[in-house]
Amino acid sequence: MHRSEPLRYGYFGPQGTFTQMALASWLSEDQDALAAARPFGTVALGLDAVRSGEIDRVMVPIENSVEGGVSATLDALNSDNPLVIQGEVLVPITFVLAARSGTTRAAIRGVGSHSHAWPQVRGWMAAHLPDASYVPTLSTAAAAEALAAGDRAPYEAAVCAPMAAEVFGLEVLAEDIGDNASAVTRFVVVSRPGAVPAPTGSDKTTVVLYQHDNHPGGLMELLEQFAARGINLTRLESRPTGSGMGAYCFSIDFEGHVADERVGETLMSLRRVCADIRFHGSYRRADGRPVEPTRTTTDQAFEDARTWLHSLRA
Ligand SMILES: O=C(O)C(=O)C[C@]1(C(=O)O)C=C[C@@H](O)C=C1
């Protein structure tokens, strides 16, 4: 693709997902790109479209403040052909209970929604619709879409974003049904590997670490590399590698940019102690909070130490 051509975006859809809201926020100053963005019914399909070059960027959910990591994204990002994160967006999560017009609460026997949404409304459901069974759907908006499309959905109501109820012309039977009013989901914009966004002083880096073997203190050996250089972790998850029972890798987000000296030194040390490291990008934090190194972990401190070592060797 020629450089001056606009970037082609996709998102985990259909229309009306929280992911589409995240993309709208990311592209708030590029309405043309937003209007042209393509929905993909699963995270894996969206990431594959980036891999194959069909689109340049895709917005996908990666982490929820109540339910934790979105394993479909963590695993698909890290499959054979690793992709990189270009940026992140935080979206406050507000759920509604939506149904076809005229549906009463008493008529609801099943409720459709995404598997990450359901645990976030479990308390409300137990209190208000204790007999309704949960029907998993590909996304919150897919649940709303199927209800609107006809009477063949195996449920009578959907748990979705207020926007999905509006897009698919459903009636809102109850608002704000999330058990945790401050729930937030973190979404990431993903691309093929290429130029890393320039450091901004408020950056995060994502990596996946693979150990040589499972041994006492193995995880501590990885974590002490970060601790020794004053690097704060913001997410740590163990994911099965798929190669056998008990074989795990560690998916980690930490503060700092690959261009920072302390991050470079940490990655070099990790490279020595790990069997493999997947780099999934350095990108600006959504909250814009500055990442301040301590006096002993500034770029200058590392440079001074290196100059000193060179002087000894000379
Ligand atoms: O189904 C959607 O609307 C999504 O965008 C996915 C998703 C998720 O994967 O966590 C996003 C936010 C909510 O926490 C629930 C579902």
The ligand as an SDF file (V2000), in Angstrom:
LIG
                    3D

 16 16  0  0  0  0  0  0  0  0999 V2000
  -19.3840   -7.5360   23.0220 O   0  0  0  0  0  0  0  0  0  0  0  0
  -18.9870   -6.3730   22.9940 C   0  0  0  0  0  0  0  0  0  0  0  0
  -19.7400   -5.4030   22.8520 O   0  0  0  0  0  0  0  0  0  0  0  0
  -17.5530   -6.1080   23.0980 C   0  0  0  0  0  0  0  0  0  0  0  0
  -17.0860   -5.1010   22.6280 O   0  0  0  0  0  0  0  0  0  0  0  0
  -16.7190   -7.1240   23.8420 C   0  0  0  0  0  0  0  0  0  0  0  0
  -16.6070   -6.9080   25.3320 C   0  0  0  0  0  0  0  0  0  0  0  0
  -15.4050   -7.7670   25.8910 C   0  0  0  0  0  0  0  0  0  0  0  0
  -14.8170   -8.5630   25.2040 O   0  0  0  0  0  0  0  0  0  0  0  0
  -15.0830   -7.6000   27.0760 O   0  0  0  0  0  0  0  0  0  0  0  0
  -16.2950   -5.4990   25.6160 C   0  0  0  0  0  0  0  0  0  0  0  0
  -16.7260   -4.8560   26.7220 C   0  0  0  0  0  0  0  0  0  0  0  0
  -17.6270   -5.4870   27.7210 C   0  0  0  0  0  0  0  0  0  0  0  0
  -16.8420   -5.6930   28.8930 O   0  0  0  0  0  0  0  0  0  0  0  0
  -18.1670   -6.7750   27.2440 C   0  0  0  0  0  0  0  0  0  0  0  0
  -17.7900   -7.3430   26.0610 C   0  0  0  0  0  0  0  0  0  0  0  0
  1  2  2  0
  2  3  1  0
  2  4  1  0
  4  5  2  0
  4  6  1  0
  6  7  1  0
  7  8  1  0
  7 11  1  0
  7 16  1  0
  8  9  2  0
  8 10  1  0
 11 12  2  0
 12 13  1  0
 13 14  1  0
 13 15  1  0
 15 16  2  0
M  END
$$$$
